[in-house]
Amino acid sequence: MSSPDLEAQTTPRIKDALNAAIQRTGEEEFASLSGIETSVLERILQDEGEYVPVAIVTLACQVNRSHNDPEPARSSISECLKGAILRLPEQRNYGKTTEPDESSIIKRQRARSFKVQNRAGRIYDPAALRIVGFSVNLFTFLVLGYFLGGIVLGPLFGVGSCVGVVAAPPWITPCAGSGIGLVFGSVIGLAYTYYYFVKKL
């Protein structure tokens, strides 16, 4: 891609996002991922009015998001860049002391940025996993209630023991004990829903 990356003038939000990402990955690791020297990184964080490539701000937000940072100004790119002055970059070298051309630096930064994004994408979403676990548990209560109701609860209520269904030609019907079991399973499911969403979360 020949179009150069934009630069953003550092604001307190940008510095906060960069500092949070550096604390999470370590200064050397973040410098390696972003393709800039640690001395340049320190200058960006200390000096007023410095400009930083938007790709590096994006990388910092992705690192913070992958560590579940609750603060949008550190994990959302749009929130982090809010109020920052953007410009086309000057011809300067953020990389190591050998002077590679700017397009190779940008490509390397984007490749590393995508690597972090892919790594973050592989990290499971805890909220989605909790919902899936809750749904599986609720379904398990109903299935167990259905089958155990026919075997255990049916005889207790005097309707005979059966496993789920009764073959009474020409029909196959659920046995009464399974119906009772479903009611018990639903009550247990409601209690579990209350516990999960009110007490546990």
N, C-alpha and C positions, 0 to 999 in steps of 0.2 A: 504494500500500500504506500503510495507516494505522498499522500497528504500527511503533513506533520501533526503530531499530537498537540493539543492546546496546553497552555500553562496557566496555572491559577496562582494569584498572589496569596501568600499564606495569611490565613485568618486564625483567630483563636480556635475555631471549630476544626480547621484543617490540622493545626498543630496538635490538638487534642486527639484527633483520629490517628495521626501518625504515631504519637507517643504511645497510645493504647496498643496499636499493632506491634510496635517495637518491643513493648513490655511482654507481649504474648509470644513473639517469635524469637526475640533476642536481636540485638542491633546488627550483628554480623549476618545472621540469617535473613533479616529483612533487607539489608543492603545487597545481599546476594540475589534475592528474589527480584528486587527492583532494578538491579543493574547499576547502582550508583555507589560511590565510595562512602564509607562511614563519615569521613570528614565533611563531605558535601552534605550528607544527611544532617549532621550536627549543625552545620551553618544554616541550613533551611529552617531548622527548629529554633535556632537562637536569634538570628537576625530578623529585624522588621523589614517588611517590604520585599522579601525574597519571593521568587516565583518557583513553583514546583510543577512538574508535568502532571496533568490530570490522570494519566495512567498510574502514577504512583499513589495518588489519592484514592483511585479506584481499588488498587491492590490493598491499601490499608483498610478500606471499608469492607472488602471481601474477607480479609483476615479476621476483622472484628466480628463480622456477621457469622463466620464459621465457628467462632467461640461464643456465640449466643449473647453478644453484647446488647443489653436492653436499651441503650441510648441511641436513638435514631441519628443524632448528629455525628456519631462515630461509625455507624454501620450502614447508613443510607447515603449513597453517593450524592443524590440531589440535596439532601439536608446538609451534608457536609460542605458542599460547594455553595450553599446559599449565602449570598452577599459577597462572594469572592469576585475579584476582577479577573477576567480571562483574557488571554492574548495568544497570538501565534508565537511559537518559541523563537528565541534568538539562536544564532549559531554558537552553541556552547556544548561542551562535552561533559555529560554527567557520568560517563563510564570510567574505566580505569585509565591509567596514564598513557597507554598507547592510543592513538587517535583513530578509532574506527569511524567509518562514516555514519552520519546521523541515522540513516534509514536502517542500518544493521542494529543500532542501539534500540530504536523504536520497536523493531521486530523482536528483539530479544526481550524487551520489557513486556510486550504483549504476549509473547509465548509463555513467559513466567507468570503473567497475570492470569492467563487461561489455565495454567497448571494449578495455580492456587484455587481458581474457580472450580475446576474439575474435582480437586481434592475436597473442597467444601461441599460440592454436590454429592459426593459419595457419603458424606456424613449424614446419617439418617435424621429425619425430622422428628424430634422427640414428641411433639404434639400429635402428629399423625400416627406414630407408633402407639401412643397411649390410647387413641381412639380405636385403632384396630384391635388392640388387646382387650379393651372394654367390650367391643362388639363380639369378639370370640367368646369371652367369658359369659356374656348374656345369652348367646346362642347355646352354649354348653349347658347352662342352667335349664333352658327350655327342653333340650333333647333329653337330658338326664331325668327331668321331671316327667316327661312323656313315657319313657320306657320303665323307669323305676316305679312310677305311679301304677302302671299296669301290673307289675310284679308284687310290689310291697303294699301300696295303698289300697288296691282293689280288695284284697282279702280283709283288710281292716274295716272297710266300709261295707263288707258283705256282698260285693258284686263279682267275686271270683277273680282268679289270677289269670293274666294273659300278657303276652309280649307285644304291646303296641297295637295290634289289630286283631279282629276276630273275623274268621272266614265263615259267613253265614250265607250260603248260596241263595240267590245269585249275587249277593253283595259282599264286599269286604269293608267292615266298619271299624273305626277306632273303638277300643274297649273302654268301658266306663272308668276303670282305674286310671287309664292314660289321660282321660279328660281331667280327672281329679289331680293327677300329677302335673298337668299343664298349669292348672290354677296355682298349685303350690310353687311350681317353677317360676311363674309370673310374679308371685308375691316375693319370692327370694330375689328375682331380678330387679324388682322395684326397690327393695331394701339395698341391694348392691349398687344400684344407680344413685340412690341418695348418699350412700357412703362414699362412692367414687367421686361424685361431683361436688358434694357439700363438705365432707369431712377430709377426704384425701387431698383434693386440689386446693 
